Amino acid sequence: MNELAQYHLSLGARLAPDQIPLDYGDPTAEFAALEAGAILLDRSHEGRILLQGRDRFKLVNRMSTNDISQLGPNEVAPTVFVNANARILFRASCCNLSRGLLLISEAGQGAALADYLRRNIFFGDQVSLKDISAETVHFALRGGRADAAVAALAPAARQIPPMGAMEIESEAGNLILARRKSIGGGHWVLIADRGAGPALHRQLLQNGADLGLIPAGSLTYNSLRIRSGAPGRLELSPDYIPLEVGLWDEISFSKGCYTGQEIIARMESRGRLAKVLVKVKLTAMTAAPAPVYASGKPVGTLTSSAEAADGRLYALAVLKVDWAQPGAVLSVGASGVDAKALDFAGAPPPFILRPGVVAHDQ
């Protein structure tokens, strides 16, 4: 067990097999702190890959959906790596830092993404790749007072705009700070050398104590993710195309060629989408994945579900467009749990919201 995991145990954490805290003994307090203060999460299982060299932007740009070539200094942009059939392989946040292009993967996918990138470096490309996950830690601050909690540690953070990043020297050592998409209040990333992990975590909690900052685990994170409609593990898979799971805003429709572009461009230009990610209200907890039915016919899949510490149920499902409209009556799983479609999740393509558009199966 590493030093950071031992430190989490000293705070009362219950650890997952990957040594990431599940909770710190009081999930109700963790969930409540999202509104009243902020939470500090260890997200070190999200991979960190550093690309350097002249062609670092070119490499990512030709392999993923967003236009990374237009990323300015200290800017952050999410992008999706898809296969030739436009099915999702990986998703990453790209941070354009002075030291290079830093890619932050989804949880547990750092090594696989690094290997995928290595295999696609062409002869003559001037780019080097280093997976720095093992030598760094990655913390996240989320919640209504997360901005103030970060500024208490590093006042320079006040200068960072949304989807911005900065490398700074703080009282806890060298840090990479970045602001990502919000999934409930502020959403900050802090990356530091692994040896500084326990001290940095401790310093953040001390500086943020008056702001209501407390440590929280991945169970709270998952409830927050689903409540906000952000896609996760089952949605970010080869079962789906980015447009189907609320990632419209992570796709460029004006840049040059990339793997899978033809299919995504055709879906956009024809205004046709077979299914879409939707927030769903469950009447009883049902584990994902599970089939979703309407009038006894299969219309989609429950892809995420969680019972939050406040007792509320949150769920996401990928449904045929005709059954994704708010208020659609559904049933889930073999036991037929009653459910209802609430609203589209993430950033859906605008054409599915236009009246008169007919959904077509692909």
SEVO-768247 format. One record per residue (C-alpha): residue in one letter; residue number from 1; chain; x, y, z. Coordinates in Angstrom, 1 decimal. Last residue first. Layout:
BEGIN
+---+-----+---+--------+--------+--------+
| r |   k | c |      x |      y |      z |
+---+-----+---+--------+--------+--------+
| A | NUM | A |      X |      Y |      Z |
...
+---+-----+---+--------+--------+--------+
//
This chain:
BEGIN
+---+-----+---+--------+--------+--------+
| r |   k | c |      x |      y |      z |
+---+-----+---+--------+--------+--------+
| Q | 362 | A |  -29.1 |    3.4 |  -38.1 |
| D | 361 | A |  -32.6 |    3.8 |  -36.7 |
| H | 360 | A |  -34.3 |    7.1 |  -37.8 |
| A | 359 | A |  -35.8 |    9.7 |  -35.5 |
| V | 358 | A |  -38.2 |   12.2 |  -37.2 |
| V | 357 | A |  -37.5 |   15.9 |  -36.8 |
| G | 356 | A |  -40.7 |   17.9 |  -36.6 |
| P | 355 | A |  -39.8 |   20.0 |  -33.7 |
| R | 354 | A |  -36.1 |   20.6 |  -33.3 |
| L | 353 | A |  -34.6 |   19.2 |  -30.1 |
| I | 352 | A |  -32.8 |   16.3 |  -31.8 |
| F | 351 | A |  -31.1 |   18.8 |  -34.2 |
| P | 350 | A |  -29.3 |   20.5 |  -31.3 |
| P | 349 | A |  -27.0 |   17.5 |  -30.8 |
| P | 348 | A |  -27.0 |   16.6 |  -27.1 |
| A | 347 | A |  -24.7 |   18.4 |  -24.5 |
| G | 346 | A |  -24.8 |   16.3 |  -21.4 |
| A | 345 | A |  -28.1 |   14.7 |  -20.5 |
| F | 344 | A |  -31.6 |   15.1 |  -22.2 |
| D | 343 | A |  -34.4 |   15.4 |  -19.7 |
| L | 342 | A |  -36.6 |   13.5 |  -17.3 |
| A | 341 | A |  -37.5 |   10.1 |  -18.8 |
| K | 340 | A |  -39.7 |    8.1 |  -16.4 |
| A | 339 | A |  -39.3 |    4.9 |  -14.6 |
| D | 338 | A |  -41.3 |    2.0 |  -13.2 |
| V | 337 | A |  -39.2 |   -1.1 |  -12.3 |
| G | 336 | A |  -40.0 |   -3.9 |  -14.6 |
| S | 335 | A |  -38.5 |   -6.8 |  -12.7 |
| A | 334 | A |  -36.3 |   -7.9 |  -15.7 |
| G | 333 | A |  -34.8 |   -4.4 |  -15.9 |
| V | 332 | A |  -36.3 |   -1.0 |  -16.3 |
| S | 331 | A |  -39.8 |    0.3 |  -17.2 |
| L | 330 | A |  -40.6 |    3.5 |  -19.1 |
| V | 329 | A |  -43.2 |    6.3 |  -19.3 |
| A | 328 | A |  -41.9 |    9.3 |  -21.4 |
| G | 327 | A |  -42.2 |   12.5 |  -19.3 |
| P | 326 | A |  -39.4 |   14.3 |  -21.0 |
| Q | 325 | A |  -38.7 |   13.0 |  -24.5 |
| A | 324 | A |  -36.2 |   10.2 |  -24.8 |
| W | 323 | A |  -38.7 |    7.6 |  -26.1 |
| D | 322 | A |  -38.8 |    8.7 |  -29.8 |
| V | 321 | A |  -35.0 |    9.3 |  -29.6 |
| K | 320 | A |  -34.2 |    5.7 |  -28.8 |
| L | 319 | A |  -32.8 |    5.6 |  -25.3 |
| V | 318 | A |  -29.4 |    5.7 |  -23.6 |
| A | 317 | A |  -30.1 |    5.8 |  -19.9 |
| L | 316 | A |  -28.9 |    7.8 |  -16.9 |
| A | 315 | A |  -29.9 |    7.4 |  -13.3 |
| Y | 314 | A |  -30.1 |    9.1 |  -10.0 |
| L | 313 | A |  -32.0 |    7.8 |   -6.9 |
| R | 312 | A |  -32.4 |   10.0 |   -3.9 |
| G | 311 | A |  -31.6 |    8.8 |   -0.4 |
| D | 310 | A |  -29.4 |   11.8 |    0.6 |
| A | 309 | A |  -26.3 |    9.6 |    0.4 |
| A | 308 | A |  -27.0 |    9.0 |   -3.3 |
| E | 307 | A |  -28.5 |    5.9 |   -4.7 |
| A | 306 | A |  -26.7 |    5.4 |   -8.0 |
| S | 305 | A |  -27.4 |    4.4 |  -11.6 |
| S | 304 | A |  -25.6 |    4.5 |  -14.9 |
| T | 303 | A |  -26.2 |    2.8 |  -18.3 |
| L | 302 | A |  -29.9 |    1.9 |  -18.3 |
| T | 301 | A |  -30.3 |    0.6 |  -21.9 |
| G | 300 | A |  -32.7 |    1.4 |  -24.7 |
| V | 299 | A |  -36.1 |    1.1 |  -26.3 |
| P | 298 | A |  -37.0 |   -2.6 |  -25.7 |
| K | 297 | A |  -40.8 |   -3.1 |  -26.2 |
| G | 296 | A |  -43.2 |   -3.8 |  -23.4 |
| S | 295 | A |  -45.0 |   -0.5 |  -23.7 |
| A | 294 | A |  -41.7 |    1.2 |  -23.2 |
| Y | 293 | A |  -38.7 |   -0.9 |  -22.1 |
| V | 292 | A |  -35.2 |   -0.3 |  -20.7 |
| P | 291 | A |  -32.7 |   -3.0 |  -20.5 |
| A | 290 | A |  -30.2 |   -3.0 |  -17.6 |
| P | 289 | A |  -26.6 |   -2.0 |  -17.2 |
| A | 288 | A |  -26.7 |   -0.7 |  -14.5 |
| A | 287 | A |  -28.1 |   -1.7 |  -11.1 |
| T | 286 | A |  -31.8 |   -0.8 |  -10.3 |
| M | 285 | A |  -32.8 |    1.2 |   -7.3 |
| A | 284 | A |  -36.5 |    1.7 |   -7.1 |
| T | 283 | A |  -38.9 |    4.3 |   -8.5 |
| L | 282 | A |  -36.3 |    5.5 |  -11.1 |
| K | 281 | A |  -36.2 |    8.9 |  -12.7 |
| V | 280 | A |  -34.1 |    9.0 |  -15.8 |
| K | 279 | A |  -31.6 |   11.5 |  -17.2 |
| V | 278 | A |  -31.2 |   10.9 |  -21.0 |
| L | 277 | A |  -28.4 |   10.0 |  -23.4 |
| V | 276 | A |  -29.5 |    9.8 |  -27.0 |
| K | 275 | A |  -30.6 |    7.3 |  -29.6 |
| A | 274 | A |  -31.0 |    6.8 |  -33.4 |
| L | 273 | A |  -29.7 |   10.2 |  -34.5 |
| R | 272 | A |  -30.4 |   11.9 |  -37.8 |
| G | 271 | A |  -29.8 |   15.5 |  -38.6 |
| R | 270 | A |  -28.4 |   14.6 |  -42.0 |
| S | 269 | A |  -25.3 |   16.9 |  -41.7 |
| E | 268 | A |  -24.7 |   15.8 |  -38.1 |
| M | 267 | A |  -25.0 |   12.1 |  -38.7 |
| R | 266 | A |  -22.8 |   12.4 |  -41.8 |
| A | 265 | A |  -20.2 |   14.3 |  -40.0 |
| I | 264 | A |  -20.0 |   11.7 |  -37.2 |
| I | 263 | A |  -19.7 |    8.9 |  -39.8 |
| E | 262 | A |  -17.0 |   10.6 |  -41.9 |
| Q | 261 | A |  -15.0 |   11.7 |  -38.9 |
| G | 260 | A |  -14.2 |    8.3 |  -37.5 |
| T | 259 | A |  -10.4 |    8.8 |  -37.4 |
| Y | 258 | A |   -9.6 |   12.5 |  -38.1 |
| C | 257 | A |   -9.8 |   14.7 |  -41.1 |
| G | 256 | A |   -9.6 |   18.5 |  -41.0 |
| K | 255 | A |  -11.4 |   20.8 |  -38.6 |
| S | 254 | A |  -14.9 |   22.3 |  -39.1 |
| F | 253 | A |  -17.3 |   20.0 |  -37.3 |
| S | 252 | A |  -15.3 |   20.0 |  -34.1 |
| I | 251 | A |  -16.6 |   17.6 |  -31.4 |
| E | 250 | A |  -16.4 |   17.9 |  -27.6 |
| D | 249 | A |  -19.6 |   20.1 |  -27.5 |
| W | 248 | A |  -21.7 |   17.3 |  -28.9 |
| L | 247 | A |  -20.6 |   14.9 |  -26.1 |
| G | 246 | A |  -24.1 |   14.1 |  -24.8 |
| V | 245 | A |  -24.0 |   10.3 |  -25.1 |
| E | 244 | A |  -25.4 |    9.7 |  -28.7 |
| L | 243 | A |  -23.2 |   12.4 |  -30.4 |
| P | 242 | A |  -20.1 |   10.6 |  -29.0 |
| I | 241 | A |  -20.9 |    7.3 |  -30.8 |
| Y | 240 | A |  -21.9 |    4.4 |  -28.5 |
| D | 239 | A |  -21.3 |    0.7 |  -27.7 |
| P | 238 | A |  -17.5 |    1.3 |  -28.0 |
| S | 237 | A |  -17.6 |    2.8 |  -24.5 |
| L | 236 | A |  -17.9 |    6.1 |  -22.8 |
| E | 235 | A |  -21.5 |    5.5 |  -21.7 |
| L | 234 | A |  -20.6 |    2.5 |  -19.6 |
| R | 233 | A |  -17.7 |    4.3 |  -17.9 |
| G | 232 | A |  -19.2 |    7.7 |  -17.4 |
| P | 231 | A |  -21.3 |   10.3 |  -19.1 |
| A | 230 | A |  -22.2 |   13.5 |  -17.3 |
| G | 229 | A |  -25.9 |   14.0 |  -16.6 |
| S | 228 | A |  -25.5 |   16.2 |  -13.5 |
| R | 227 | A |  -27.1 |   13.7 |  -11.2 |
| I | 226 | A |  -25.0 |   10.9 |  -12.7 |
| R | 225 | A |  -21.7 |   12.7 |  -12.0 |
| L | 224 | A |  -22.7 |   13.8 |   -8.5 |
| S | 223 | A |  -23.7 |   10.2 |   -7.6 |
| N | 222 | A |  -20.4 |    9.0 |   -9.0 |
| Y | 221 | A |  -18.4 |   11.6 |   -7.1 |
| T | 220 | A |  -20.1 |   10.7 |   -3.8 |
| L | 219 | A |  -19.2 |    7.1 |   -4.4 |
| S | 218 | A |  -15.7 |    8.1 |   -5.4 |
| G | 217 | A |  -14.8 |    9.5 |   -2.0 |
| A | 216 | A |  -15.0 |   12.8 |   -0.2 |
| P | 215 | A |  -12.6 |   14.9 |    1.9 |
| I | 214 | A |  -14.1 |   18.0 |    3.6 |
| L | 213 | A |  -14.1 |   21.7 |    2.6 |
| G | 212 | A |  -16.6 |   23.8 |    4.6 |
| L | 211 | A |  -15.1 |   27.1 |    3.8 |
| D | 210 | A |  -13.5 |   27.5 |    7.2 |
| A | 209 | A |  -11.7 |   24.2 |    6.8 |
| G | 208 | A |  -10.4 |   25.1 |    3.3 |
| N | 207 | A |   -6.8 |   26.0 |    4.2 |
| Q | 206 | A |   -6.5 |   22.9 |    6.5 |
| L | 205 | A |   -8.1 |   20.6 |    4.0 |
| L | 204 | A |   -5.9 |   21.8 |    1.2 |
| Q | 203 | A |   -2.8 |   21.5 |    3.4 |
| R | 202 | A |   -3.6 |   17.9 |    4.3 |
| H | 201 | A |   -4.1 |   17.0 |    0.6 |
| L | 200 | A |   -0.9 |   18.7 |   -0.3 |
| A | 199 | A |    1.1 |   17.0 |    2.5 |
| P | 198 | A |   -0.3 |   13.6 |    1.6 |
| G | 197 | A |    0.4 |   14.0 |   -2.2 |
| A | 196 | A |    3.9 |   15.7 |   -2.1 |
| G | 195 | A |    5.7 |   12.4 |   -2.9 |
| R | 194 | A |    3.5 |   11.9 |   -5.8 |
| D | 193 | A |    4.5 |   15.1 |   -7.5 |
| A | 192 | A |    1.5 |   17.4 |   -8.0 |
| I | 191 | A |   -1.7 |   17.7 |  -10.0 |
| L | 190 | A |   -4.6 |   19.8 |   -8.9 |
| V | 189 | A |   -7.9 |   19.6 |  -10.9 |
| W | 188 | A |  -10.7 |   22.0 |  -10.2 |
| H | 187 | A |  -14.5 |   21.8 |  -10.7 |
| G | 186 | A |  -16.5 |   24.6 |   -9.2 |
| G | 185 | A |  -20.2 |   24.0 |   -8.6 |
| G | 184 | A |  -22.0 |   20.8 |   -9.7 |
| I | 183 | A |  -20.7 |   18.9 |  -12.7 |
| S | 182 | A |  -18.6 |   21.8 |  -14.0 |
| K | 181 | A |  -16.4 |   21.2 |  -17.0 |
| R | 180 | A |  -12.7 |   21.6 |  -16.1 |
| R | 179 | A |  -10.6 |   24.2 |  -14.4 |
| A | 178 | A |   -6.9 |   23.3 |  -14.2 |
| L | 177 | A |   -4.1 |   23.7 |  -11.7 |
| I | 176 | A |   -0.7 |   22.1 |  -12.2 |
| L | 175 | A |    1.4 |   22.4 |   -9.0 |
| N | 174 | A |    5.0 |   22.8 |   -7.9 |
| G | 173 | A |    5.3 |   22.7 |   -4.1 |
| A | 172 | A |    2.8 |   22.8 |   -1.3 |
| E | 171 | A |    3.4 |   26.4 |   -0.4 |
| S | 170 | A |    2.7 |   27.1 |   -4.1 |
| E | 169 | A |    4.7 |   27.4 |   -7.3 |
| I | 168 | A |    2.4 |   27.5 |  -10.3 |
| E | 167 | A |    1.6 |   25.8 |  -13.6 |
| M | 166 | A |   -1.7 |   27.1 |  -15.0 |
| A | 165 | A |   -4.8 |   25.8 |  -16.7 |
| G | 164 | A |   -8.0 |   27.2 |  -18.3 |
| M | 163 | A |  -11.4 |   25.6 |  -19.2 |
| P | 162 | A |  -13.1 |   28.3 |  -17.0 |
| P | 161 | A |  -10.6 |   31.2 |  -16.5 |
| I | 160 | A |   -7.5 |   31.0 |  -14.3 |
| Q | 159 | A |   -6.6 |   34.3 |  -12.7 |
| R | 158 | A |   -8.2 |   33.5 |   -9.3 |
| A | 157 | A |   -5.8 |   30.5 |   -9.2 |
| A | 156 | A |   -3.0 |   32.9 |   -8.5 |
| P | 155 | A |   -4.2 |   32.9 |   -4.8 |
| A | 154 | A |   -2.9 |   29.3 |   -4.5 |
| L | 153 | A |   -3.9 |   27.5 |   -1.3 |
| A | 152 | A |   -6.8 |   29.7 |   -0.3 |
| A | 151 | A |   -7.6 |   30.2 |   -4.0 |
| V | 150 | A |   -8.3 |   26.5 |   -4.4 |
| A | 149 | A |  -10.8 |   26.7 |   -1.5 |
| A | 148 | A |  -12.4 |   29.8 |   -2.8 |
| D | 147 | A |  -13.1 |   28.2 |   -6.2 |
| A | 146 | A |  -14.4 |   25.0 |   -4.5 |
| R | 145 | A |  -17.0 |   27.0 |   -2.5 |
| G | 144 | A |  -20.1 |   25.7 |   -4.3 |
| G | 143 | A |  -18.7 |   22.2 |   -5.0 |
| R | 142 | A |  -15.8 |   20.3 |   -6.4 |
| L | 141 | A |  -12.1 |   20.0 |   -5.7 |
| A | 140 | A |  -10.1 |   17.4 |   -7.6 |
| F | 139 | A |   -6.8 |   15.7 |   -6.7 |
| H | 138 | A |   -4.4 |   14.1 |   -9.0 |
| V | 137 | A |   -1.1 |   12.6 |   -7.8 |
| T | 136 | A |    2.1 |   12.3 |   -9.8 |
| E | 135 | A |    4.9 |    9.8 |  -10.4 |
| A | 134 | A |    2.8 |    6.8 |  -11.4 |
| S | 133 | A |    0.5 |    8.8 |  -13.7 |
| I | 132 | A |    3.4 |   10.4 |  -15.6 |
| D | 131 | A |    2.9 |    8.4 |  -18.8 |
| K | 130 | A |    5.5 |    9.9 |  -21.1 |
| L | 129 | A |    5.2 |   10.5 |  -24.8 |
| S | 128 | A |    7.6 |   12.1 |  -27.3 |
| V | 127 | A |    6.7 |   13.8 |  -30.5 |
| Q | 126 | A |    8.5 |   14.8 |  -33.7 |
| D | 125 | A |    6.6 |   12.6 |  -36.1 |
| G | 124 | A |    8.9 |   11.2 |  -38.8 |
| F | 123 | A |    7.6 |    7.6 |  -38.6 |
| F | 122 | A |    4.1 |    7.9 |  -37.4 |
| I | 121 | A |    3.0 |    7.9 |  -33.7 |
| N | 120 | A |   -0.2 |    5.8 |  -33.7 |
| R | 119 | A |    1.0 |    2.9 |  -31.6 |
| R | 118 | A |    2.3 |    5.3 |  -29.0 |
| L | 117 | A |   -1.1 |    7.0 |  -28.7 |
| Y | 116 | A |   -2.9 |    3.7 |  -28.1 |
| D | 115 | A |   -0.4 |    2.7 |  -25.5 |
| A | 114 | A |   -0.9 |    6.0 |  -23.6 |
| L | 113 | A |   -4.6 |    5.5 |  -23.8 |
| A | 112 | A |   -4.4 |    2.0 |  -22.4 |
| A | 111 | A |   -2.1 |    3.1 |  -19.6 |
| G | 110 | A |   -4.3 |    6.0 |  -18.6 |
| Q | 109 | A |   -7.7 |    4.2 |  -18.8 |
| G | 108 | A |   -8.5 |    3.4 |  -15.2 |
| A | 107 | A |  -10.4 |    6.6 |  -14.6 |
| E | 106 | A |  -11.0 |    8.8 |  -17.7 |
| S | 105 | A |   -7.8 |   10.3 |  -19.2 |
| I | 104 | A |   -6.0 |   13.5 |  -18.4 |
| L | 103 | A |   -3.8 |   14.5 |  -21.4 |
| L | 102 | A |   -1.0 |   17.0 |  -20.8 |
| L | 101 | A |    0.4 |   18.8 |  -23.8 |
| G | 100 | A |    3.9 |   20.1 |  -23.1 |
| R |  99 | A |    6.0 |   21.8 |  -20.4 |
| S |  98 | A |    4.5 |   25.2 |  -21.1 |
| L |  97 | A |    1.0 |   23.7 |  -20.6 |
| N |  96 | A |   -1.8 |   23.0 |  -23.1 |
| C |  95 | A |   -4.2 |   20.9 |  -21.1 |
| C |  94 | A |   -6.1 |   18.2 |  -23.0 |
| S |  93 | A |   -9.0 |   16.5 |  -21.2 |
| A |  92 | A |   -9.5 |   12.9 |  -22.3 |
| R |  91 | A |  -12.0 |   10.5 |  -23.6 |
| F |  90 | A |  -11.2 |    7.0 |  -24.9 |
| L |  89 | A |  -12.4 |    4.4 |  -27.3 |
| I |  88 | A |  -15.9 |    5.7 |  -28.4 |
| R |  87 | A |  -17.3 |    4.3 |  -31.6 |
| A |  86 | A |  -16.9 |    6.5 |  -34.7 |
| N |  85 | A |  -16.8 |    3.4 |  -37.0 |
| A |  84 | A |  -13.1 |    4.0 |  -37.7 |
| N |  83 | A |  -12.4 |    4.1 |  -33.9 |
| V |  82 | A |  -13.0 |    7.0 |  -31.6 |
| F |  81 | A |  -10.8 |    9.2 |  -29.4 |
| V |  80 | A |  -12.9 |   11.9 |  -27.7 |
| T |  79 | A |  -11.7 |   15.4 |  -26.8 |
| P |  78 | A |  -11.9 |   17.8 |  -23.9 |
| A |  77 | A |  -10.3 |   21.2 |  -24.1 |
| V |  76 | A |   -8.1 |   23.1 |  -21.7 |
| E |  75 | A |   -6.2 |   26.4 |  -22.3 |
| N |  74 | A |   -2.9 |   27.4 |  -20.7 |
| P |  73 | A |   -1.4 |   28.5 |  -24.1 |
| G |  72 | A |   -4.0 |   28.3 |  -26.9 |
| L |  71 | A |   -5.7 |   25.2 |  -28.2 |
| Q |  70 | A |   -6.5 |   25.6 |  -31.9 |
| S |  69 | A |   -4.7 |   22.5 |  -33.0 |
| I |  68 | A |   -6.7 |   20.6 |  -30.4 |
| D |  67 | A |   -9.8 |   20.7 |  -32.7 |
| N |  66 | A |  -12.0 |   18.1 |  -31.1 |
| T |  65 | A |  -12.9 |   14.7 |  -32.3 |
| S |  64 | A |   -9.8 |   12.6 |  -31.9 |
| M |  63 | A |   -7.0 |   10.8 |  -33.8 |
| R |  62 | A |   -5.7 |   13.5 |  -36.3 |
| N |  61 | A |   -5.8 |   16.2 |  -33.6 |
| V |  60 | A |   -4.0 |   14.2 |  -30.9 |
| L |  59 | A |   -1.0 |   13.6 |  -33.1 |
| K |  58 | A |   -1.0 |   17.0 |  -34.7 |
| F |  57 | A |   -1.0 |   18.7 |  -31.3 |
| R |  56 | A |    2.2 |   16.8 |  -30.2 |
| D |  55 | A |    3.9 |   17.3 |  -33.5 |
| R |  54 | A |    6.6 |   19.8 |  -32.4 |
| G |  53 | A |    7.6 |   17.8 |  -29.3 |
| Q |  52 | A |    6.1 |   16.9 |  -26.0 |
| L |  51 | A |    3.2 |   14.8 |  -24.9 |
| L |  50 | A |    2.5 |   14.2 |  -21.2 |
| I |  49 | A |    0.1 |   11.5 |  -20.2 |
| R |  48 | A |   -1.9 |   11.7 |  -16.9 |
| G |  47 | A |   -4.3 |    8.8 |  -16.2 |
| E |  46 | A |   -7.4 |    9.2 |  -13.9 |
| H |  45 | A |   -6.7 |    6.7 |  -11.1 |
| S |  44 | A |   -5.3 |    9.7 |   -9.1 |
| R |  43 | A |   -8.7 |   11.1 |   -8.7 |
| D |  42 | A |   -8.4 |   11.7 |   -4.9 |
| L |  41 | A |  -11.4 |   13.9 |   -4.0 |
| L |  40 | A |  -11.7 |   17.1 |   -2.0 |
| I |  39 | A |  -15.3 |   18.3 |   -1.4 |
| A |  38 | A |  -16.7 |   21.8 |   -1.2 |
| G |  37 | A |  -18.9 |   24.0 |    1.0 |
| A |  36 | A |  -22.7 |   24.1 |    1.7 |
| E |  35 | A |  -23.9 |   22.6 |   -1.6 |
| L |  34 | A |  -21.3 |   19.9 |   -2.2 |
| A |  33 | A |  -20.8 |   19.5 |    1.5 |
| A |  32 | A |  -24.2 |   17.7 |    1.8 |
| F |  31 | A |  -22.9 |   14.8 |   -0.3 |
| E |  30 | A |  -19.8 |   14.4 |    1.9 |
| A |  29 | A |  -21.8 |   14.7 |    5.1 |
| T |  28 | A |  -24.2 |   12.0 |    4.0 |
| P |  27 | A |  -21.3 |    9.8 |    2.9 |
| D |  26 | A |  -19.9 |    9.7 |    6.5 |
| G |  25 | A |  -17.2 |    7.1 |    6.9 |
| Y |  24 | A |  -14.5 |    8.6 |    4.6 |
| D |  23 | A |  -15.9 |    7.3 |    1.3 |
| L |  22 | A |  -14.8 |    5.1 |   -1.7 |
| P |  21 | A |  -11.2 |    6.2 |   -1.3 |
| I |  20 | A |   -8.9 |    5.3 |   -4.3 |
| Q |  19 | A |   -6.6 |    2.4 |   -3.4 |
| D |  18 | A |   -7.2 |    0.6 |   -6.7 |
| P |  17 | A |   -9.0 |   -2.1 |   -4.8 |
| A |  16 | A |  -11.4 |    0.5 |   -3.4 |
| L |  15 | A |  -10.5 |    2.1 |   -0.1 |
| R |  14 | A |  -12.7 |    3.0 |    3.0 |
| A |  13 | A |  -11.3 |    6.2 |    4.4 |
| G |  12 | A |  -11.1 |    7.1 |    8.1 |
| L |  11 | A |   -8.6 |    9.9 |    7.8 |
| S |  10 | A |   -5.7 |    7.6 |    8.7 |
| L |   9 | A |   -6.9 |    5.4 |    5.9 |
| H |   8 | A |   -6.4 |    8.2 |    3.4 |
| Y |   7 | A |   -2.8 |    8.7 |    4.7 |
| Q |   6 | A |   -2.1 |    5.0 |    4.1 |
| A |   5 | A |   -3.4 |    5.3 |    0.6 |
| L |   4 | A |   -1.1 |    8.3 |    0.0 |
| E |   3 | A |    1.9 |    6.4 |    1.3 |
| N |   2 | A |    1.4 |    3.4 |   -1.0 |
| M |   1 | A |    0.0 |    0.0 |    0.0 |
+---+-----+---+--------+--------+--------+
//
